[in-house]
Amino acid sequence: MCRALVIAAAVIALAGCAGAADEDKEFHVGVVEDSTRQPDPAAARERVQAVRNAGFDAIRVTSIWTPGQTKPEPAELDVLRNVATAAKDTDVRLFIAVYHSGSATTPKNAQQRREFSEYVASLARALPATRDFIIGNEPNLNRFWMPQFGPAGEDLAARDYGLLLAESYDALKAVSDDVTVIGGALAPRGSDRPELPRDTHSPTAFLRDLGASYRQSGRDKPLMDMLAYHPYETNSSVPPGNPHPESTTMTLGDYDRLQTLLGEAFEGTEQEGEDLPILYTEFGIESRIPAGKQDLYDEREFASVKPVDEQTQADHYVKAIRLAYCQETVVGILLFHVFDEIDLRGWQSGVRYVDDTPKESYEPVKAAAEAAREGDVECGGD
């Protein structure tokens, strides 16, 4: 096993596993599931219990900040309280991702950064049982963060996101030292070319630039306690685990490079680098919808998604869970989702259809999640 690695006659070369992990460290297999955000406490509990019944022990939900807000609306707080209470009652760890709805509302100036940090701190005060907060979402993409580049091609996104992360870190730690501040939430690929219509940064460039900006700032405190990362493959038909050594893309097979990059970015500073815990906060595999259930869904699937059959979805999810478990500093993986989205332009990556009936992938994924939580995973060979 990777957490108690047995070496027989020779050292086994592990694919995506950097030695033995800490036997005492928790490993979570969870889900990204905003359908648990229910205004009715009973409905929230029912949804969270369904997540727990599927073998998962963590949930990530969102709370969307808008410019001018320094605390959530009462209705938003009620919804989050419902999820938090249900999560506590069912022994599910709750992660709240706080970010803005899109690039038009990027918190890119001092006032907006202050408002954002006050907003996330108010959540931590109002939800004392919830101690895990993810700051931002995919700031290396112009879908969520603009501008990405300055007039000379400089990485403004990494610089400005670093400022937001620092301010949020300080605000959350002022509430409680027990709060875990999770930064990054990076997309796995980007162009690094400002001349393109869709200007984006690769995670490779973004992390290097984030480290450089942090060093230049002279900050004597960390930015984050954990890195969030989204190791999606190019499409659902691609099995997880293949490395990209000649590319700036990093997915599940590029763990060693991600860990090394963190060390290069932050070595010698107050921010932990190579040993920084990593949480894979989004990973999804879409399955094809059988003819008998097509009428339950709306719109049409994008051709680029390349959804797979349910057994392949199970195989890919099981492999992803095992790979993540076998990576030394990775503390968990969150699948996107339990329940399919009804709009086929969204994600049909759940292990249940929209009518809540289980797919063929349900039981294999549940078994893999439970095995990882119990430490029953062998890390070796292919």
Secondary structure, 3 states (H helix, E strand, C coil): CCCCCCCCCCCCCCCCCCCCCCCCCCCEEEEECHHHCCCCHHHHHHHHHHHHHCCCCEEEEEEEECCCCCCCCHHHHHHHHHHHHHHHHCCCEEEEEEEECCHHHCCCCHHHHHHHHHHHHHHHHHCCCCCEEEECCCCCCCCCCCCCECCCCCEHHHHHHHHHHHHHHHHHHHHCCCCEEEEEEECCCCCCCCCCCCCCCCHHHHHHHHHHHHHHHCCCCCCCCEEEECCCCCCCCCCCCCCCCCCCCCCHHHHHHHHHHHHHHHCCCCCCCCCCCEEEEEECCCECCCHHHHHHCECCCCHHHCCECHHHHHHHHHHHHHHHHCCCCEEEEEECCCECCCECCCCCCCCECCCCCECCCHHHHHHHHHHHHHCCCCCCCC
